[in-house]
């Protein structure tokens, strides 16, 4: 199953290892989900995870980022001309649209559900992985 993972899910997964976002990250890391992204998304992951306010172990973050880089499917998408509350969300929509992937986020209201399928962590796990976890 193809997904695009919003950065807030990745941060939540690391902050709370026994959470639904962590379950999703574990599915990605175990190759049960195929993560699609582009260089803009990967750069955002890196920039956000390395913020001092999170105080994440830099070596662990580097290892995670290297692993995600190795197992993810990098794609280039055509620009979409749509209005968004936050333009930094555009790469996630463009990649989800291009790859026909589900977008998993903690901020569903920021994303247009008429263009792509958008689910929060609970919805995704309840619908697609209820029996697995």
N, C-alpha and C positions, 0 to 999 in steps of 0.2 A: 504494500500500500504506500502510495506517494503522499508525503506531507511537506508543508512548509511550516517551520516552527518560529513563532514570534519570539523576539528576544526576551520578553517578559516571562515567558514559560521557561526558558533556559535559566534565567536568573532564579526564578522561584524553585526550580528543580535543585539547584545547588544550595540555596538557602535552607530548604526543607527536604532532606533526603527521604522522608517517608510520606511525601505528598503525591498527589495526582500528577503534577508536572514532572516529578522525579520518575514516576512510573513511565511516563511518555519518553523521557530522556533515556531511560533504561531500554525501552523498546527500540529506540534508534540505535543505541550503542550495541545492542545484540542483533542488529540487522533484521528485526521484525518489521521495522518501518524504514522506508527509503526517504532520506532527507534531501530535499531539493533546495538549492540556494544559488546565489550568485556572489560575486566579489563584494558588492555593496552590503549584503546581508552578513557575510562572513566578517567584514570589517566592523560592522556594528556589533556583532557578537564579541569580537576582540576588544573593542573600545569600551563597551559596557562592562564586560566581565573583569576588566583591568582597572576599573574605577576604585580609587582608594576607599570610598565610602563602604564598599562591600567587604574589604579586607580579606579577599579570597587568597589562598596560597598561590603565588605567581607560578610556581613550578607545576602545580596541579592544573591550573587554568591553561598554561601552555600545552601540557600533555593532552588535555581535553580538546583544545582547539586543533592541535595537530591530528588527533584521531578523527575529529569531525571533518577536517579537511580531507583526510584520506578516504573516508567512507561515504561522503556526501556526493551528490550528483550536481555538478556545477552547470548552470544553464545561462544563456543570454536571452533576455526577453525584449520584445519590441516595447517601446514606451506606450503607456496608456494615457490618454488624455481624460483624466477624471478629477473631480474635486474631492479633496479629503480634508478632514480636520487637522491631520498631521501629515505633511508631505513625506516624512521619513518612513511612513508605512507603505509608500508606493512600491518599493522593491518587492516586498512580501506579496502584494497583490499581483504584480506583474509576473513573478515567478510562479505563483499558484495558478494563475490564469494560463500561462504558457505551458505548464507541465500537467495541467488538469489535476492538480494536487489539492488536498484539503489544507486549509490554513487553520492552525491551532493557535489560539491566542487567549490572553486573559482580558482583552479589551475588544470584545465583539462589536461594540457600538462604533468603533473606529473604521470598520471595514464594510464595504458594500456587499451584502449577501446576494444581490442580483447578478453579480459578476463572477463570484467564486463561492465555494462552499466554505463557511466559516463556523468553527465549533470552539467552545471552550474545552478545557481539559476534561471536566466531568462528562460533558456530552459525548466527547470523543471516546473516552474509555467505556462509558456505559453502553454506547451503541456498537462499537467495533471490537472491544476487548473485554467485555464483561466476564467471559468464561476463562480468560487467560490469566488475569491477575488475582 
